[in-house]
Amino acid sequence: MPAHLFSLSVRAALLLSALPLSAQSAGWKPSEQIKTYAISGNTGGALYQSIGERGPTAGVQAIAHTTFKLTWRRDYRPQPDGACVLATARPNLTIIYTWPKAPANLPPAVAASWKTFISGVETHERVHGEHILDMVKKIEAFSTGLRAESDPKCQKVRAVLQQRLGELSNEQRQRGRDFDRDELSPGGRVHQLILALANGP
């Protein structure tokens, strides 16, 4: 079995903007987008081979991956004492999942095997989604009320924020790599799913 297929991946496109926002804060929820790519075959081995031929490329050939789009509306407020406060920061987050879609008319035994496999893949990817959501919540918590002294043009506070954004983004990517390594290493949960599909009916 090709080793390069033992990889699910996260690519993160962090898009940042600073737009005015009213002082009123409100709850927000991430949106979700699911993309699929069609594969072919009527056996587990053939389906897995098709994944290798048609799967997304995220640095390496992958079975599935999770990406996101993130923009912000931020209200930077110069203060009478010369400081700057980031009064509010509201994210607009879309988590994008991509995974394979098998033919609809699989033989019953293969269909059952596929259902187990794709359910496990989706569960795996949604953990990456939770990592992304956790990162955004950390950014929001750090951003709201962030203050810099002697910053009438709100440049210092932006610089502090950007540094923290980089740290949190790196942390999220490392969590994803660690999670993939555990799940895809021999004996890992996704590794076992792959073996069961490729060697199954």
Summary of the structure (lengths in Angstrom):
residues: 201
radius of gyration: 21.3
end to end distance: 15.9
largest distance: 72.6
contacts: 613
relative contact order: 0.21
helix: 45%
strand: 24%
